[in-house]
Amino acid sequence: MPETAVATGHHVVARSLRRKGDRAVALKPVMGRAADQAERDIRPTHHNRTGTLTRSLYGGDDQLRDIHDDGFNLGTQVSYGRFVFRGTKRMRARPPVINAAAIGNRTADLINQHLDRA
């Protein structure tokens, strides 16, 4: 006579996985917190006469801040920002210093904490 096995608690595991999956696709609040932290990791490398470009990187009126479930974009909408950051024929590029590894690690930690609460 063959042995039989009875699985118990599988519905609990399935419910837990479903909750984690639901939380994994609704990450906009987590990405917002990650973007807040990432802002603090941006260091401009240029001297700015008016401060407009620098302020736009840290939450000013001209800041580009696009948050969605699968990531975020931070930047500036100041019209001359691209010339400062990318350079021109007569001016060397002066992009901000961004510690991408630290931002990625911190974002991964925030996502894991979010999923652990499911």
HELIX and SHEET records of a PDB file:
HELIX    1   1 HIS A   10  ALA A   24  1                                  15    
HELIX    2   2 LYS A   28  ARG A   40  1                                  13    
HELIX    3   3 THR A   52  LEU A   57  1                                   6    
HELIX    4   4 GLY A   81  ARG A   86  1                                   6    
HELIX    5   5 ALA A  100  ASP A  116  1                                  17    
SHEET    1   A 2 ILE A  42  ARG A  43  0                                        
SHEET    2   A 2 VAL A  97  ILE A  98 -1                                        
SHEET    1   B 2 GLN A  63  HIS A  68  0                                        
SHEET    2   B 2 GLY A  71  THR A  76 -1                                        
END                                                                             
